[in-house]
Amino acid sequence: MIEEFGRRQSDGDAKRCKVTTWNSAEDLPAIEGLASIESAIWHIHQSFRGEEPFWRGHGDSAWSLSPQVYRGQTSSKGEFRSYNEKSLLWSFVSGAGVRMPNPPATDNYLAWMHLAQHYGLPTRLLDWTRNPLVALYFVVSDERSIGRDGCLWALSPTLLNDEQTGRPRFPTFHASILTEVITATFTGEHIAPAPTVFAFTAFQSDLRMLVQQSTFTMHQTKDDLRGLPSQQQVLHRFIIPAALKHRLENVLGAVGISHSSLFPDLGGFAQELKRTRFVEEP
């Protein structure tokens, strides 16, 4: 069912901004400005009973909620190729040490997996953030999805964990449910059956993770989160129309959410400068 946002917003936004579960056959909702973002946050606060949600932004609303390692890639000849996660991770560990001033210990598998995921390596993790504006930036700035509607996902991590593990709390960094899965990913050791998916708070081993307020879900299979039996309680989706992406990107920049603020290194700064329109002096 579609619910109107009736609180903390203008009458104009109240008529336009709606929320619905991701697979509803009815008209999809739209976020058109800061007022409707505020209303979306308020709706999630009510729906998740005051819980702080995880947020994730997709430039294309059709994209799945499954980790990159399970999606594989298609070669130039049209052949599908699966990723070898273990090989990718160890190659990353072996080459990353000289590229960062204070790398984690080689056997700190948790830190290495977080770093690998955050720098774009395919892993069984899916990135989320505690900041909806950070998630929205990834919707409106994704150049792969120009001309397509994007979406902002909101996830209840405690409802997800309660469904999957029987315990709504987050696993600690030393909890066996987390360390055993990650260790087995690096070593290939056999472990007892683990939940299909669960949410946990990131081990912040890099500045990017700090400023992006990173969190994760850990996935043991390629199953899409959109197919959860409880998806109507665990997930909500807000649509961002393609025509509004550029305007929303400018709005986010005005409140300090930009490429260089979320990627605070020289590379991120250079990328932001490339996207800036300068007027040449005569």
Buried (B, 14 or more C-beta within 10 A) or exposed (E): EEEBBEEEBEEEBBEBBBBBBBEBEEEBBBBBBBBBBBBBBBBBBEBBEEBEBBBBBBBBBEBBBBBBBBBEEEEEEEEEEEBEBEEBBBEBBEEBEEEEEEBBEEEBBBBBBBBBBBEEBBBBBBBBBBBBBBBBBBBBBBEEBEEBBBBBBBBBBBBBBBBBBEBBEBBEEEBEBBBBBBBBBBEEEEEEEBBBBBBBBBBBBBEBBEBBBBBBBBBBEEBBBBEBEEBBBBBBBBBBBBEBBEEBBEBBBEEEBBBBBBBBEEEBBEBBEEEEEEEEEE
